[in-house]
Amino acid sequence: MKNVTDSCIFLVHWPSAGSFGDLLDNRKQRILNTIRNSEELRRKAIEQLEKARARLKKVEMEADQFRNQWIF
């Protein structure tokens, strides 16, 4: 009788176990999407930083040239 009761309880809880699995899948997808978005934002930030460094270097060189013109 206990086996029959256990089987019935298992079948009653089966749909919620499936729903729980769906919840885990949804959570996993949200986490993966967040990671992908973060990686894309990081890539764009690195690009912007590299461009800013290049502009800074150019401006520093121009400033050095300007200073040298006034010293001599």
Secondary structure as the mmCIF struct_conf table of DSSP 4:
data_model
#
loop_
_struct_conf.conf_type_id
_struct_conf.id
_struct_conf.beg_label_comp_id
_struct_conf.beg_label_asym_id
_struct_conf.beg_label_seq_id
_struct_conf.end_label_comp_id
_struct_conf.end_label_asym_id
_struct_conf.end_label_seq_id
HELX_RH_AL_P HELX_RH_AL_P1 LYS A 2 ILE A 71
#
